[in-house]
């Protein structure tokens, strides 16, 4: 058995690395969800936007196909959630959804690693991509906190992977798959419609020259019209076919594409986003005066003059602050690129296409000469150097160009870390490709000297890295499970303390269905962010309407008074974070003025010193 | 041209003796330094503000306050007292440390207090593992006191619960101004450090093996060691250097509160190890760069034969070196203001990995110079390509 595994590992050395990375990623992604730092029902901050998709999934699970909507950015995300609700019910469905999101989010890690491996054929490059992706904080967070961006992350990673597969060998199935994955990118999130379309359209052009920029391009009969351009056009054709198929299916079942799509065309489904864009950039235009041509005019005339302000803000506020050890990642990328340059001993200067990369740092020097922040300057320099010497990196940058453009365009409005994560992903790919190529170059230098020792060192480094990653992930997951078990014991004890007339109010970072199941008392969940759910024994798992009337109340005190008048004694539950809560900020009414409500200890919990059963003081 | 073909296999005894000798030196230095390692610091980063008085307390009067700590080895507590007397007088207190209703430590303290606020330190045998436990400090005014005593309170509400005076709780925001203290030496500092890592001692061992072993491996590449024994000798050196660096950091952290928990000890450790490993890596990478220079200047049969190609190649080397300088200066400079913070749920913030040895100036200036040199390279390459094409056409 061991021998078979060893032989298999030698034959396909990337497979164990990918498996190790996936296990490590799944463990690392699972820990915060188990600990309930965030989960599909709690986004970790309190924006509450995930409830939109959950609500649509509940409607869809109930047979209401009008819940399918393109412009609410859950067209592909909501059906998957709805299937689980339909099969397992709300509580179990939500728990299964949490597991599903963790597993899907973790899949991005081996996809990124394999993308880099396909380009460089180097395990260390793949490992670098895996490590950087595992510790990508935004991908981990929005990959499993119930936001539909989880699907976008997967589509971005999947698109890069399939594109690289096509660059390696553009078979018809691969090109069709690329079209389909691009369609998921376009339909999953309105922001990505335009970049995905441009990606699909320029794919044939890029694939036509793949042997010039892709190091591992395999021979394939791609000359002549039938085998060449027609074949390469499969990707955009597949993209439009899948997009049209999904759109027609959506309309036929009663789903929504977007307000305005009928009059302004399918590329104006985000007309309100365009309106706000135009009125922000051009103060002379009123909200109702907007026409689609205004968007084009603003982008071509006003937006360019804002770029010198927007790009540094984007780098500083969306990229450098979202990558662990960003400075070292840039330095490693530079060092790796210089090793690649050293490998081109005869002509170490950049090629004609490479020279275009000088525009990036040149732009910085000419248009942003007063930049005081080294992060921005070094980012330009690094990206410029990578462009100059790594052709495949150039192609990726071109493909991500429209994404970068739209993110910068919307930077003053709606661009958030969950959107700009696509550029973080690009940066991870570029750094890992440079590292992989540098390792390949060093390997060539070592080939006639002591290749066996080099390989042994490489294997040792990769094994140690994977062991550490899996170990760290296991420890954090085990700790998280321990914390949840301890919370379960506390809830059992709390259930014994409460009378039959108890109503349990909780904070956000709990599992409301677990609280209900263990304590057997009605639960009002997430009282500090709008009291988003009320569930009771024997009642519907999706919650009942008992909270609806309180939204119209003037103050929070009145809500508590009303609950007490109905005969409830109000208890409070919050997970143990080292000290017991003494008060909380309820937000039943949606009123801006928060009123702090004091809590009273009524019994000491014997298992955790300082912890107690808490009741609302009134 | 192969870059790494000039080495000769050496028997064990050459570079490995040097490595083992250096390792022995590092171990001896570590042992000497370790003997003097001592941590004597409060366990809270912020001291209380003892500006309000609880009292007057007569003999037998008491004040209690709950508290928790986030690091191992609780060895004492500071509290603050004064009296109405005009001069300092001998004072005695009975101090008790409770966990729940169990008395964990108890002592009678003899000290002097006067009209000004004085801190009173109660040292006791270490509570080795106080994390996750809630303690209650009770200070009772001794029977021998002739003048009323005031114990000082803080309104910053840093501690759980409130101060309890003679069994009666005060307002929720009023705490007895107390400061848990830790005074430990040698092995205890190491154990406290290990306790902050996942896996404790095993985690520390794995970390040291990984970091030290990695450094040793890179050093063996610099020394072009041959064979596993020589590599092992260099890895032993790497491990001893890692140990020495850790002990130096333990030494430097003596007056910091919980250096092992609050990212105070580890950045220093990783900074030094990173610089050492980075220098070694640079030495490894310098070899092919050196060969590249060598190749450009001595290439009778190569393609780089005319002055334009040689000049262009030299310019590329200058651009690479200046860019590298900019990159290193950027990692070595200090933190930047971060306006948009990405919430990270486990480690609280995203660290950009800034070392903090330099100001922003060198990185910024070097980036600009590098850009100019690259633009010169680009212009030269463009002119060269145009002229080459023209020559081919004619």
Interface residues (C-beta under 8 A of the other chain):
Chain A: X31 X32 X35 X37 X38 X44 X45 X137 X138 X141 X316 X317 X318 X320 X321 X322 X323 X324 X325 X326 X327 X328 X330 X331 X334 X335 X338 X339 X341 X342 X343 X345 X346 X347 X348 X349 X350 X352 X355 X358 X361 X362 X364 X365 X371 X372 X373 X374 X375 X377 X378 X380 X381 X382 X384 X385 X388 X417 X445 X446 X447 X448 X449 X450 X457 X460 X461 X464 X468 X471 X472 X475 X476 X578 X579 X580 X582 X608 X609 X610
Chain B: X1 X2 X3 X4 X5 X7 X66 X68 X99 X100 X132 X133 X134 X160 X172 X198 X199 X206 X210 X214 X217 X226 X274 X281 X285 X288 X289 X291 X292 X295 X296 X302 X303 X304 X309 X312 X313 X315 X316 X317 X320 X323 X324 X326 X327 X328 X329 X330 X331 X333 X336 X338 X339 X340 X341 X342 X343 X344 X345 X346 X350 X351 X352 X353 X354 X360 X363 X364 X367 X368 X370 X371 X372 X374 X375 X377 X378 X380 X381 X382 X384 X385
